[in-house]
Each structure stands twice: as C-alpha cells, then as structure tokens.
Amino acid sequence: MPDSPVKGMTQTAVSPPVPAPAGANGQGAGASVYFRKGFGLKAEVQAELASDYSGRLVDLLRSREYSLTAGDTTVRLAREFGFCYGVERAVDYAYQTRRKFPDRRVLLAGEIIHNPHVNAKLREMGVQILEARPSGIDYGITRAEDVVILPAFGVTIQDFAKLREIGCVMVDTTCGSVLNVWKRVESYARDGFTSLIHGKHYHEETRATASQASKHPGAHYFVVRNMEEARGVCDFIEGRLTGTALMELFAHAASPGFDPARDFERIGVANQTTMLARESLAIGAEVGDAMARARGVEYAAANFRTFDTICSATQERQDAVVELLREPIDVMVVIGGYNSSNTISLAALCAEKVHTYHIEDASAIDPESGVLRHRPPGSKEDVEEAGWLSRPGPVSIGMTAGASTPNNKIGDAVARIFATRGISAATIE
C-alpha cells in the first residue's frame, strides 16, 4: 500500500523559544498552556487528511519507478518531492487542534506553510489566519480563550512572549529542523558571535531565527540573501567597503544598533533551512576565507564558525532534482507556492540545466488552449506561454514539487500535462 500523505509523527517535548509557562506541553497552570506533543487524535484525522491531500497519479508514479509514459509523452518525477516530515507534522497537528478544540476560536500565526491550498483548507475548517505584516504578526484580536497555532516556520521570541502575555493556548508546530538552527544561533549569541544568516530577511523563518540572538544582551545578527550580498560582507572584512556603506545597503537586514566594526569581529554562519544548500555552504566558505585573509588563519579559527543547517528534506529534494536532470529531460515543471522558499530554490536549481516552469498549481496548465501560466526564476510576475508542449515527436517532462505541495496537486498537474498532449487519464492508467 502506498504511504499515506501524512505519516506517523513521533513528537518530543522541547523547550519553547522563551522559558515555558508552568505546565508546558499540555498541563495547564496559570495564564497560558503550551502544547508541542500531539493530542492523540491522529487516527481520528487520518481519513480527512488522506481525502484532502492524497494523489492517485502520484501513487501510480511511485509504483512505476517514478515514470509514466503514454503515447509519445513521458513524465518523470523526482524521487523526493512534496510534503516533507515537518510539513506533514504541522498540517496533521493543525487538523488535530481543530478536532481537539471544536468550540474554541482557533487562530493561526501567519500561514501554516507556504501553500495556498493548504491554508485555504484550514480557513474552510474555521481556522482564522492572522495577518503577517513587515513589522510582525498582528495579534490585536487574540484573546485568552483562543487557541493559537504556531506555524512550521516558528515565530519570533517577541511573538511568543506576546502570546504568553495574552494567556491563550499555544499549539507549536515549529519544524524540528528550524529548532536546530535556533539552537545554533542561540549558541553563537551566548558565545559572543554575530549570526550571519543566509536567508530572506522578511521570511517568517528567518525572522524567527534571527530573534534567537536576542536571548543574550549585546548579541547581533545580519542577513544575506545570496552570495552577492555575502561578498559585500567580505568586502567590509577585507577593507574594500566602509561600515557606513555596508549599512546603507543592509540596514533593513541587520539587528538594531548593528556596528560592523564591532559586530563582525566574531562571526557564526547559519541559514534559513529552505535555501539552496550549495550556496549556503559556499557563503560560509567565502566569509571564512575573507576573515582568514584579513586577520590571519589563527584568528579565523578562533573567531569564525560555520555549520550546515539546511534541513535534510530540503537537501534530499535538491539532490533528487540533480539526479533526475542526469536523464534526458526536455522541460522541468516545479510545483509549489510562489512564496515558498524551498520551491524557488528547486526552480532555480532546475533552471541551470533545462528550461523550467515554476507553477503554483495545476490550474496554471490549460490543456485546451495549450497555454501555461508560470513564474520565471527571479521574476515577481506571472507570464503566459502558448504551445509550451506543442513540439513534435517524443517529449520528456521532469517534475518536482516543493515541500509544502500536497500529492493531489502534483497529481492534478500530471493529468493536465498529459491532457495538453491529447492523452486522457484513462490512457495513462
């Protein structure tokens, strides 16, 4: 039998991002209650999860070595794709929360994951998603009697403290891989190192990660989006760029009161877990080399740290795409939210080797007109392309999906790709 869309989860109680209220992990005492363990309702929500997210064509692809051929059209699916363990756990826990508290108002601190269909389904279930603004999440409507789900990305220490102050029930679905990065950043802060974070400064996960530095007075963080921005830090370290010029470029991505001359004396590198793993490792090496050139190898050995904190699921999906692209592929289709960082990384990786289409879901594929709506890597706008699969002769389409994309949406896209080539679902099966 194929794996169910949400696998069994073994949860371990962990410390919340600030000292836990009395009775953390479910035993209420005082003003607030904090849950990170499951409610024991997995069996009760399993059928609903399977109905909402399973994909028949994805199961068929798995059973046929991740490749389906009908007529002159072949679809090849990367061997690691779609929902990762952290996403499965978060969605499962959100469903359990709704079942556990049927008479309470359930709020979600921003999107549970970056997939519009999953978030829309939670809204249908009566979960209200609080707006995530550049300044943070607005908790203005939250009351002590509410239940608030913390998303897979986690929330900032300041958000957590605010929810404790309100006194609501907190249900924490933060991914374990994210928690591991938090521990790394907290250790940097404790030891007097500035956290140089490879990530998107506005992303929920990076905001939550950066906030971990505030656990220790005087600790700081600095966020770089890519190698180009990291080289700006290297230019400062090696004296090619002034601190004033650096902060003119990066004030939006640095902790308050950041002083490059003081705060880049000791550096520890971390990353948003969904970034391109290859680039995260290269950034760590580049900054470490710059410090060694500027201040000496011994100084760098004592005052520079770097660790690979990309989550295993992100790495596996990127590795699977690299493996797939060793086969003859004419085009790649990458499915996932346009605001999904790990999906964007997958699309960028594919685009290096083959013409790639990043689509949010199957509705982007119109079999009747032959038009595809997609978002090119690096763009912020959708474009439409007619005749994208109208080439003569055999065609091989590679596919993958971000870690927040459910199997049914992948299966829908497979069906529409074949339909674009004039092949019915019955023929595929």
Secondary structure, 3 states (H helix, E strand, C coil): CCCCCCCCCCCCCCCCCCCCCCCCCCCCECCEEEECCCCCCHHHHHHHHHHHHCCHHHHHHHHCCCEEEECCEEEEECCCCCCCHHHHHHHHHHHHHHHHCCCCCEEEECCCCCCHHHHHHHHHCCEEEECEECCEECCCCCCCCCEEEECCCCCCHHHHHHHHHHCCEEEECCCHHHHHHHHHHHHHHHCCCEEEEECCCCCHHHHHHHHHHHHCCCCCEEEECCHHHHHHHHHHHCCCCCHHHHHHHHHHHECCCCCHHHHCCCEEEEECCCCCHHHHHHHHHHHHHHHHHHHCHHHHHHHEEECCCCCHHHHHHHHHHHHHCCCCCCEEEEECCCCCHHHHHHHHHHHCCCEEEEECCHHHEECCCCEEEECCCCCCCCEEEECCCCCCCCEEEEEEECCCCCHHHHHHHHHHHHHHCCCCHHHHC
